[in-house]
Amino acid sequence: MKTYNRPLTAIGLLSCLALAAAAPAHSQVIERIDAAGLQAIAIGLGHQVTNTTMTDDGQPILTANSGRMNYLLAGTVCESGQCQGLLSEIIFNDTPVSLEVINQINQNYAAIKVVYLEGDSVVFSRYDVLNGGTTMGALSTSVSTLLDVAGAIVQSNE
């Protein structure tokens, strides 16, 4: 018959609970995102939030500056400010890029969508679905990836 040292087992259990409670919020699974979550992503990346708004339909929208570029985060498929998706978007104005380059980007970077607008504007976007759950860390990485890839592509085409 095995015997357990109850005080050590209790200390071990309490230590595990304390570590779980101290786990960063970015590792907790979420199924919805709201305005506070959008702000947490931008601030967690070390970026400055420049504007926040809530549409009449309950969609939170945030604009931020990474120090190199401005971008937008918006909750999508929302009900009462709780959203099932996250749209990340950057618009570069006066950025002449050929349709051939845009098509190549769309093929090579399947997780990033690039659209050409009139007047030499290019929109880079990424969409994350929260159905079934994701983490704030994963969403932050998604936004960071969009900013890095878009910035590198635009810079290489200048």
TAFEN-V759151 format. One record per pair of residues at least 6 apart in sequence whose C-alpha atoms are under 6 Angstrom apart, sorted by sequence separation. I is the first residue (numbers start at 1). GAP is how many residues later the second one is. D is the distance in whole Angstrom. If there is no record, write none. Layout:
BEGIN
i->I gap->GAP d->D
i->I gap->GAP d->D
END
This chain:
BEGIN
i->54 gap->6 d->4
i->64 gap->6 d->6
i->77 gap->6 d->5
i->116 gap->6 d->5
i->53 gap->7 d->6
i->64 gap->7 d->6
i->76 gap->7 d->5
i->77 gap->7 d->6
i->106 gap->7 d->6
i->115 gap->7 d->6
i->53 gap->8 d->5
i->63 gap->8 d->6
i->75 gap->8 d->5
i->115 gap->8 d->5
i->52 gap->9 d->6
i->63 gap->9 d->4
i->76 gap->9 d->5
i->114 gap->9 d->6
i->52 gap->10 d->4
i->62 gap->10 d->6
i->75 gap->10 d->6
i->76 gap->10 d->6
i->114 gap->10 d->5
i->51 gap->11 d->6
i->62 gap->11 d->5
i->75 gap->11 d->5
i->113 gap->11 d->6
i->51 gap->12 d->5
i->61 gap->12 d->6
i->74 gap->12 d->6
i->113 gap->12 d->5
i->50 gap->13 d->6
i->61 gap->13 d->4
i->74 gap->13 d->5
i->112 gap->13 d->6
i->50 gap->14 d->5
i->60 gap->14 d->6
i->73 gap->14 d->6
i->112 gap->14 d->5
i->49 gap->15 d->4
i->60 gap->15 d->5
i->73 gap->15 d->5
i->48 gap->16 d->5
i->59 gap->16 d->6
i->72 gap->16 d->6
i->48 gap->17 d->5
i->72 gap->17 d->5
i->47 gap->18 d->6
i->71 gap->18 d->6
i->47 gap->19 d->5
i->59 gap->19 d->6
i->71 gap->19 d->5
i->58 gap->22 d->5
i->59 gap->22 d->6
i->58 gap->23 d->5
i->96 gap->24 d->5
i->35 gap->25 d->5
i->95 gap->25 d->5
i->94 gap->26 d->5
i->95 gap->26 d->6
i->94 gap->27 d->6
i->93 gap->28 d->4
i->92 gap->29 d->5
i->92 gap->30 d->5
i->91 gap->31 d->6
i->91 gap->32 d->4
i->90 gap->33 d->6
i->90 gap->34 d->5
i->89 gap->35 d->6
i->89 gap->36 d->4
i->88 gap->37 d->5
i->88 gap->38 d->5
i->87 gap->39 d->6
i->87 gap->40 d->5
i->86 gap->41 d->6
i->86 gap->42 d->5
i->85 gap->43 d->6
i->85 gap->44 d->5
i->85 gap->45 d->6
i->84 gap->46 d->5
i->34 gap->47 d->6
i->34 gap->48 d->5
i->33 gap->49 d->6
i->32 gap->50 d->6
i->33 gap->50 d->5
i->32 gap->51 d->5
i->32 gap->52 d->5
i->31 gap->99 d->5
i->41 gap->99 d->5
i->31 gap->102 d->4
i->30 gap->103 d->5
i->29 gap->104 d->6
i->30 gap->104 d->6
i->29 gap->105 d->5
i->30 gap->105 d->6
i->29 gap->106 d->5
i->28 gap->107 d->6
i->27 gap->108 d->5
i->26 gap->109 d->6
i->26 gap->110 d->4
i->27 gap->110 d->6
i->26 gap->111 d->4
END
